[in-house]
Amino acid sequence: MNNRISTQNEPYRIDVEAGQAYFLCACGKSSKLPFCDGTHKGSDFTPTKYVAEKTAMVAFCGCQQSGNYPLCDGTHRTLNDN
């Protein structure tokens, strides 16, 4: 079950470094989106860990519905704006 909170209807394009771990926000309240800042503490949310395989720009999912989460797969294009 996906209990992550959508933060935007497009990906976050971020430069990552090979071997570096990144923790992505699931609660939608981080001040450092798309990354976790610990705001979820005391809730049922937990961040998602992503380890970069290579140094490159990646597109992290903003809609939280990607079938390839935490990476964007374009699912946001099929969602209705509310």
N, C-alpha and C positions, 0 to 999 in steps of 0.2 A: 504494500500500500504506500502511495506517495503522500506524505504529510508535509512536504516542503511548501513554503509560501512563495508564490510568484512575485517577483520584484520588478520585472519589466517584460515587454513583449518583443524583445530582441536580445541577441547574445551580448555578452560582455567580451570584448576582444582584448586579450591581455598577453603581454610578452612574458613567457615563463622560461626558467632555466633548467636544463637537464639535471635530473636527480633531486631537484628541490621539491619539497612537499608543500602543498597549498591546502588550506581548509576553507571550504565554501559554506557560506551561510545557508541554513535551512529555515530559520525562523522569519526571515525577511526584515528584521529590525536592525541589523548591523549598520554601523555608521561607516563601514569600510566595504560595502558591497562591491563585488560579489563575495568578498571574503568575510569570514567569521571574526567578530571582535569580542565574543563571549557573552553577548547580550542574552543569548538563549538560556544561560545558567538558571536553574530552578524550574525549567520547563521540560517538556517531553522531547524537544528538538535536539538533534545532535548534528554537528557539521559533517560534511562529506570530505574525506581526504582524497586528494589527487596528487600523484607524483608524476612530474613531467618526465617523459621518456627522452625528449630532446629539447634543445633550446630553440624556441619558435614562438610565433604568435598562435594562440589557441582561442577558440570561441567557446566560452563557458555559457551554459544555458541560463537564460534569465527568466523564462516562463516556467521552469521547473517540471516540464512535461516531456522532455527529450527521452527517447528510447535508448539513447547513448549517454545518459547523464553521468558525469557532470558536463559533458561536452554537448554543444548544440547540434541537433540533427535537422533543424528546420521546422520542427513541429509548431513553433510559434506562428508560422505562416497560416496554419489551419485553424487557429483559435480565434474566437470572436472577441473583439474589444468590448469591454463592459464599461 
